[in-house]
Amino acid sequence: MKKIFLVDDEIVVREGIRKCIDWKKAGFEYCGDASDGEMALPLIDKYRPDIIITDIKMPFMDGLELSRILKDKMPSVKIIILSGHDEFEYARKAMQIQINEYCLKPLSSIDLLVILEKVSSQIDQEEMERKRFSDLEDQALQSISYSKDKYKLDLCEGKYSTAEAISQGEYLGIDIIANVYSTILLEHDRKEIDFVESFINQYPNINVSRNSKERIFIMKGESREELELQVSMIRKYLVDIAKEHPEYGLYFFIGEVHERIQGIQISFAEAEKEKVKHIYSRHNIEFDEKVELQQFDRKDLTDFLKVGNKGSILDFCLSYSTYLKDLKVHNPFYFYYFLMDFTTTIKLYIKEVDKDSITILHEIKVLESRVRSINDYDQVVTYMKEMLNIIFEAREQSISKFSRVIEKTKDYIVRHHSDSQLSLQNVAKQVNISPSYLSHIFSQETGQTIIEYLTMIRIDRAKELLKTTNDKTYEIAYKVGYSDSHYFCHLFKKITGMTTKSFKNQDQKASL
């Protein structure tokens, strides 16, 4: 229920407006009134009304001065000016302050209610936009968090050149630069051992979870001697904890200290090798150094998932699994280890490109249940083919089914972006799909939400208007679909990093 506050120096007007409307029935709350702007300010600060109705000519502090102060203190408040003076100068000044409505006295209760309902609808629309923007910020934060984790894992896999690693780290706010590095791979069966991670975190490191039971620490040091000492202290601590608390299922694997950023990959590979040796030992399998050196490259798999096609699946499977075929001893555990890594890499890729693909992940899970029963190389290849077919068939169905809907959606948004009432519901109705389903497929196919796409179109159009017209900011905000210019300015700066004024001035300076 929107709260209304009235400011007018005529007591007859105040009582008339207060009594002539059944405020509760109309969906409003009349929270107070005052005789001039100066008397109104502390009451407005106390009651925090949504809409203020104010006379324009009053003693002490008039309606225009009050409005200026309120727009600075409470940018989202809506102001309706009442005036008995039909003068252009008053209207012009009111527009400069961005008053929501400018009305002439006398005003009937019916007319006032119509205006109030219109302003109330503006508040509701802006609240929806703020909520959507807040949701976008949350999504962006989640996306950044995911990007940071992926960056750290990619560092361990050696997927960056030194320059790329530094540049991407700076972009994500991760300080990767050090003289030497070592990696620690920590595994445990209990969640209650945060104190172990806290002990490691007292030393400089970058850490990331690879799954619910495994955490990787990229340790950083200024010198080899310093880092080796730190790692030695961590090793002793972990040994003691593992001995004292076997119920934790705590295991750790540590790579050697190496120089340069590329040394992270080497150290991580050493930690991984120690882990594999440990697994083999637990399964009473003799570790074969030659087998371990013939590592498959997960990047080859992710590249194939991105650009491969169904016709190339068999050739890829044979190439990717070559070292298994060449093994002298075909122990089922080798196949199991390879296929679990293969499957995990695919699941991570699917979650990255399509976070809502529940159906595909279910199919993968069903197929994954067969891994333990695979005991020869031909079965390995069959499993890989079936898995990749699931991915490519889903991709083909998705493209053919939704591409036309996405294009119609984009076209409608481009043509109607200036409509401040444009919503997901409006767009969904035009393409004859439920709003929730349209939201899902649009995000899935384009990598951005409908609101993100609409915002991009509006901001791009605003940039164009700033460069090619002399329109005021509030006029441009209205033209691109925002009824609240303060919100538009906030959004513009959030996305471009510049105010509308600095953007326009930058363009003017460039032309000098």
C-alpha positions in Angstrom: 0.0 0.0 0.0 1.6 3.3 -1.1 1.9 6.1 1.5 0.7 9.6 0.5 1.9 12.9 2.1 0.2 16.2 1.3 1.8 19.7 1.5 -0.4 22.8 1.1 -0.6 26.1 2.9 -4.4 26.2 2.7 -6.0 24.1 5.5 -9.2 23.9 3.5 -7.4 22.2 0.7 -5.6 19.8 3.0 -8.8 18.8 4.8 -10.7 18.5 1.6 -8.1 16.1 0.0 -7.7 14.2 3.2 -11.5 13.6 3.7 -12.8 13.4 0.1 -11.1 10.1 -0.7 -11.5 6.7 1.0 -7.7 6.1 1.0 -7.8 2.5 2.3 -10.4 1.5 -0.2 -8.5 3.2 -3.0 -5.3 1.2 -2.0 -3.4 4.0 -0.4 -2.4 5.2 3.1 -2.7 8.9 3.9 0.3 9.2 6.3 0.2 13.0 7.0 0.3 16.6 5.8 2.0 19.9 6.4 1.4 23.6 5.7 4.8 24.3 3.9 7.9 22.6 2.7 10.0 23.5 5.8 7.4 21.9 8.2 7.0 19.0 5.8 10.7 17.9 5.7 11.0 16.3 9.2 7.6 14.6 8.8 8.5 13.2 5.4 11.8 11.9 6.8 9.8 10.2 9.6 7.0 8.7 7.6 9.0 7.9 4.3 6.0 8.4 1.9 6.0 6.9 -1.6 4.1 9.8 -3.2 4.1 13.5 -2.2 1.4 15.9 -3.3 2.5 19.5 -2.9 1.3 23.0 -3.7 3.7 25.0 -5.7 3.4 28.4 -4.0 3.7 28.4 -0.2 5.4 30.6 2.4 8.8 29.8 3.9 9.6 27.0 1.5 7.7 26.5 -1.7 6.9 23.3 -3.6 9.7 23.6 -6.1 12.4 24.1 -3.4 10.9 21.2 -1.4 11.0 19.0 -4.5 14.6 19.8 -5.2 15.6 18.8 -1.7 13.6 15.6 -1.8 15.0 14.5 -5.1 18.4 14.7 -3.6 17.5 13.0 -0.4 14.9 10.5 -1.7 15.5 10.0 -5.4 12.8 7.3 -5.8 10.0 9.4 -4.2 7.3 10.5 -6.6 6.1 14.1 -6.5 2.8 15.5 -7.8 2.7 19.4 -8.1 -0.6 21.2 -7.5 -0.8 24.7 -8.8 -3.3 27.4 -9.3 -1.0 29.2 -11.7 -1.1 28.0 -15.3 2.3 29.5 -16.1 4.9 28.0 -18.3 7.8 29.0 -16.1 6.4 26.9 -13.2 5.9 23.9 -15.5 9.4 24.3 -16.9 11.1 24.4 -13.5 9.0 21.4 -12.4 10.2 19.4 -15.4 13.8 20.3 -14.6 13.4 18.8 -11.1 11.7 15.8 -12.8 8.4 16.1 -11.1 6.1 13.2 -11.9 2.9 15.1 -12.5 2.0 18.8 -12.8 -1.7 19.5 -12.2 -3.8 22.6 -12.0 -6.2 23.4 -9.2 -9.0 22.8 -8.7 -8.6 19.1 -9.0 -11.5 16.6 -8.4 -11.0 13.6 -6.2 -11.6 11.3 -9.2 -8.9 13.1 -11.2 -6.5 13.0 -8.3 -7.1 9.2 -7.9 -6.4 8.7 -11.6 -3.1 10.5 -11.2 -2.2 8.6 -8.1 -2.9 5.2 -9.7 -0.8 6.2 -12.7 2.1 7.2 -10.4 1.6 4.1 -8.3 2.0 2.0 -11.4 5.3 3.8 -12.2 6.5 2.8 -8.7 5.5 -0.8 -9.3 7.2 -0.9 -12.6 10.4 0.6 -11.3 10.4 -1.8 -8.3 10.2 -4.7 -10.8 13.1 -3.2 -12.8 15.1 -2.8 -9.6 14.4 -6.4 -8.6 15.3 -7.6 -12.1 18.5 -5.6 -11.9 19.2 -7.0 -8.5 18.7 -10.5 -9.8 21.0 -9.7 -12.7 23.7 -8.5 -10.2 23.3 -11.7 -8.2 23.6 -13.8 -11.4 26.6 -11.7 -12.4 28.2 -12.4 -9.0 27.5 -16.1 -9.4 29.0 -16.0 -12.9 32.1 -14.2 -11.6 32.4 -16.7 -8.8 32.2 -19.5 -11.4 34.7 -17.8 -13.7 37.2 -17.4 -10.8 36.9 -21.1 -10.0 37.3 -22.1 -13.6 40.3 -19.8 -13.9 42.0 -21.4 -11.0 41.3 -24.9 -12.3 42.6 -23.9 -15.7 45.8 -22.6 -14.2 46.4 -26.1 -12.7 45.7 -27.6 -16.1 48.2 -25.2 -17.8 45.6 -23.7 -20.1 47.0 -20.2 -20.0 50.2 -18.6 -21.3 52.0 -16.5 -18.7 50.6 -13.3 -20.1 47.1 -14.7 -20.3 47.2 -15.9 -16.8 48.3 -12.6 -15.4 45.8 -10.6 -17.5 42.9 -12.9 -16.7 43.9 -12.9 -13.0 43.9 -9.1 -12.9 40.5 -9.0 -14.6 39.1 -11.4 -11.9 40.8 -9.7 -9.0 43.1 -12.7 -8.3 46.8 -12.0 -7.5 48.6 -14.8 -9.3 52.1 -13.2 -9.4 54.8 -14.8 -7.2 58.4 -16.1 -7.6 57.7 -19.8 -6.9 54.7 -22.1 -6.6 53.7 -25.4 -5.2 50.3 -27.2 -5.1 48.5 -29.2 -2.5 45.7 -31.5 -3.3 43.5 -32.1 -0.2 40.9 -34.8 0.1 38.6 -35.6 3.0 35.3 -37.3 3.8 34.1 -34.8 6.4 32.9 -31.3 6.1 33.8 -30.4 9.7 37.5 -29.9 9.0 37.5 -26.3 8.0 40.2 -25.8 10.6 42.6 -27.7 8.4 41.9 -25.4 5.5 42.3 -22.4 7.9 45.7 -23.6 8.8 46.8 -23.8 5.2 45.2 -20.4 4.5 47.5 -18.7 6.9 50.1 -18.9 4.1 49.8 -17.1 0.8 47.8 -19.2 -1.6 45.0 -19.4 -4.2 42.5 -22.2 -3.5 39.5 -23.8 -5.2 37.2 -26.7 -4.8 37.3 -29.3 -7.6 34.4 -31.2 -6.0 32.7 -31.7 -2.7 35.6 -33.7 -1.2 38.6 -32.2 -2.9 40.3 -28.8 -2.6 43.4 -27.5 -4.5 45.8 -25.0 -2.9 48.2 -23.1 -5.2 50.8 -22.0 -2.7 52.8 -18.9 -3.5 56.2 -17.8 -2.2 59.0 -15.2 -2.5 61.8 -17.8 -2.6 62.2 -21.5 -3.0 63.6 -21.9 0.6 60.7 -20.0 2.1 58.0 -21.9 0.3 59.7 -25.3 0.9 59.7 -24.5 4.6 56.0 -23.5 4.6 55.0 -26.7 2.6 57.1 -28.8 5.1 55.2 -27.3 8.0 51.8 -27.9 6.3 52.8 -31.5 5.5 53.7 -32.2 9.1 50.4 -30.7 10.3 48.4 -32.8 7.8 50.2 -36.0 8.8 49.5 -35.3 12.5 45.8 -34.7 11.8 45.4 -37.7 9.5 47.0 -39.9 12.2 44.9 -38.5 15.1 41.6 -38.5 13.2 41.4 -41.4 10.7 37.6 -40.9 10.7 38.2 -37.7 8.7 39.4 -39.7 5.7 42.0 -37.0 5.1 44.5 -37.5 2.3 46.9 -35.0 0.8 49.2 -34.9 -2.2 51.9 -32.2 -2.7 53.7 -31.2 -5.8 57.3 -29.9 -5.8 58.2 -26.2 -5.7 58.6 -24.7 -9.1 59.5 -21.3 -10.5 57.3 -19.2 -12.9 53.5 -19.4 -13.5 53.9 -22.4 -15.8 55.4 -24.2 -12.8 51.9 -24.4 -11.3 50.9 -27.0 -13.9 54.0 -29.0 -13.3 53.5 -29.0 -9.5 49.8 -29.9 -9.9 50.7 -32.8 -12.2 53.1 -34.1 -9.6 50.4 -33.9 -6.9 48.0 -35.7 -9.2 50.5 -38.4 -9.9 50.9 -38.9 -6.1 47.2 -39.2 -5.9 47.0 -41.8 -8.6 49.8 -43.8 -7.0 47.8 -43.8 -3.8 44.6 -44.9 -5.5 46.4 -47.7 -7.3 47.9 -48.8 -4.0 44.5 -49.0 -2.3 43.3 -51.2 -5.2 46.4 -53.4 -5.1 47.4 -52.4 -8.6 51.0 -51.9 -9.5 51.7 -48.3 -10.7 53.1 -48.1 -14.2 55.2 -44.9 -14.7 55.0 -45.3 -18.5 51.2 -45.4 -18.4 51.0 -42.3 -16.2 53.3 -40.3 -18.6 50.9 -40.9 -21.5 48.2 -38.4 -20.2 45.2 -37.5 -22.2 44.6 -33.8 -22.6 41.2 -32.7 -21.3 41.4 -29.5 -23.5 41.1 -31.8 -26.5 37.8 -33.1 -25.2 36.4 -29.7 -24.3 37.4 -28.4 -27.8 35.6 -31.3 -29.4 32.5 -30.6 -27.4 32.6 -27.0 -28.6 33.3 -27.5 -32.3 33.0 -31.2 -33.1 30.1 -33.0 -34.9 28.5 -36.4 -34.8 30.3 -37.6 -37.9 33.7 -37.2 -36.1 32.8 -38.9 -32.9 34.3 -42.3 -33.6 37.6 -40.8 -34.8 37.8 -38.6 -31.8 37.1 -41.5 -29.4 39.8 -43.6 -30.9 42.3 -40.8 -30.8 41.5 -39.6 -27.3 41.8 -43.1 -25.8 44.8 -44.3 -27.8 47.0 -44.9 -24.8 44.5 -47.3 -23.3 44.6 -49.4 -26.4 48.4 -49.6 -26.3 48.5 -50.8 -22.6 50.2 -54.1 -22.2 48.0 -54.9 -19.1 44.3 -54.1 -19.6 43.4 -53.7 -16.0 39.7 -52.6 -15.6 40.8 -49.9 -13.1 42.7 -48.1 -15.9 39.4 -48.0 -17.9 37.4 -46.8 -14.9 39.8 -44.0 -14.0 39.9 -42.8 -17.6 36.1 -42.9 -18.1 35.4 -41.2 -14.8 37.7 -38.4 -15.9 36.1 -38.3 -19.3 32.6 -38.1 -17.8 33.5 -35.5 -15.2 35.0 -33.3 -17.9 31.8 -33.5 -19.9 29.6 -32.7 -16.9 31.6 -29.7 -16.0 31.4 -28.5 -19.6 27.6 -29.0 -19.7 27.1 -27.1 -16.4 29.3 -24.3 -17.8 27.3 -23.8 -21.1 23.9 -24.8 -19.9 23.3 -24.7 -16.1 19.7 -25.9 -16.4 20.2 -29.0 -18.6 18.7 -31.4 -16.1 17.6 -33.8 -18.8 21.0 -34.2 -20.3 22.7 -34.6 -16.9 20.1 -37.3 -16.0 21.0 -39.2 -19.3 24.7 -38.9 -18.4 24.1 -40.2 -14.9 22.2 -43.3 -16.3 25.1 -44.0 -18.7 27.7 -43.3 -16.0 26.2 -46.1 -13.9 27.7 -48.6 -16.4 31.3 -47.5 -15.9 32.2 -50.0 -13.3 31.1 -52.9 -15.5 33.4 -52.0 -18.4 36.4 -54.3 -18.6 37.8 -54.0 -22.2 38.8 -51.3 -24.6 36.0 -51.8 -27.1 33.5 -51.2 -24.3 35.4 -48.0 -23.5 35.0 -46.7 -27.0 31.3 -47.6 -27.1 30.7 -45.7 -23.8 32.5 -42.6 -25.2 30.4 -42.7 -28.4 27.1 -43.0 -26.5 28.1 -40.2 -24.2 29.1 -37.8 -27.0 26.0 -38.7 -29.0 23.8 -37.6 -26.0 25.5 -34.2 -26.1 25.4 -33.6 -29.8 21.8 -34.8 -30.2 20.7 -32.4 -27.5 22.6 -29.6 -29.2 20.9 -30.3 -32.6 17.4 -30.5 -31.1 18.0 -27.3 -29.2 19.2 -25.3 -32.2 16.4 -26.4 -34.6 13.6 -26.1 -32.0 14.4 -22.7 -30.5 16.3 -20.6 -33.0 13.2 -19.1 -34.6 11.6 -18.3 -31.2 14.8 -16.6 -30.1 14.9 -14.5 -33.3 11.3 -13.5 -32.9 11.9 -12.6 -29.3 14.9 -10.4 -30.1 13.1 -8.7 -32.9 10.1 -7.8 -30.7 12.4 -6.5 -28.0 14.3 -4.3 -30.5 11.1 -2.9 -31.8 9.5 -2.2 -28.4 12.5 -1.4 -26.2 11.2 2.1 -25.7 8.1 0.9 -24.0 8.6 1.3 -20.2 5.9 -1.3 -19.6 7.7 -4.0 -21.7 8.0 -7.2 -19.7 8.8 -10.9 -20.0 5.0 -11.5 -20.0 4.5 -9.2 -22.9 7.2 -10.8 -25.0 6.2 -14.3 -24.1 2.6 -13.5 -25.3 3.9 -12.4 -28.6 5.9 -15.6 -29.3 3.2 -17.8 -27.8 5.3 -19.4 -25.1 5.0 -19.3 -21.3 7.2 -16.7 -19.6 9.2 -19.1 -17.5 9.9 -21.4 -20.5 10.9 -18.5 -22.7 13.2 -17.2 -20.0 14.8 -20.6 -19.8 15.4 -21.2 -23.5 16.5 -17.6 -24.2 19.2 -17.9 -21.5 20.1 -21.3 -22.7 20.5 -20.3 -26.4 22.0 -16.8 -26.0 24.0 -17.0 -22.8 22.1 -14.0 -21.3 18.7 -13.3 -19.8 15.9 -11.5 -21.6 16.4 -8.6 -19.2 20.1 -8.5 -19.9 19.4 -8.4 -23.6 16.7 -5.6 -23.2 19.1 -3.6 -21.0 21.8 -3.9 -23.6 19.5 -2.7 -26.4 18.3 0.2 -24.3 21.8 1.3 -23.2 23.1 1.0 -26.8 20.2 3.2 -27.9 20.9 5.7 -25.1 24.6 5.9 -26.2 23.4 6.7 -29.7 21.1 9.4 -28.5 23.8 10.9 -26.3 26.1 11.2 -29.2 23.6 12.4 -31.9 21.1 14.7 -30.0 21.0 17.4 -27.4 18.3 15.7 -25.4 18.4 15.9 -21.7 19.2 12.8 -19.7 15.7 12.4 -18.4 14.4 12.7 -22.0 16.7 10.0 -23.2 15.8 7.8 -20.3 12.1 8.1 -21.3 12.9 7.5 -25.0 14.7 4.2 -24.2 12.1 2.9 -21.9 13.0 4.1 -18.3 10.4 6.2 -16.5 12.9 6.9 -13.6 15.9 8.8 -14.9 17.8 8.3 -11.6 17.5 4.6 -12.1 18.5 4.9 -15.7 21.6 7.0 -14.7 22.6 4.3 -12.1 22.2 1.6 -14.7 24.1 3.4 -17.4 27.1 4.0 -15.1 26.9 0.4 -13.8 27.2 -1.0 -17.3 29.5 1.6 -19.1 31.6 2.7 -16.1 30.7 6.4 -17.0 28.0 8.8 -16.2 25.8 10.0 -19.1 27.5 13.4 -18.9 31.1 12.0 -19.0 30.1 9.7 -21.9 28.7 12.7 -23.9 31.7 14.9 -23.1 34.2 12.1 -24.0 32.6 11.9 -27.4 32.8 15.7 -27.8 36.5 15.8 -26.8 37.3 13.1 -29.2 35.9 15.2 -32.1 38.1 18.2 -31.2 
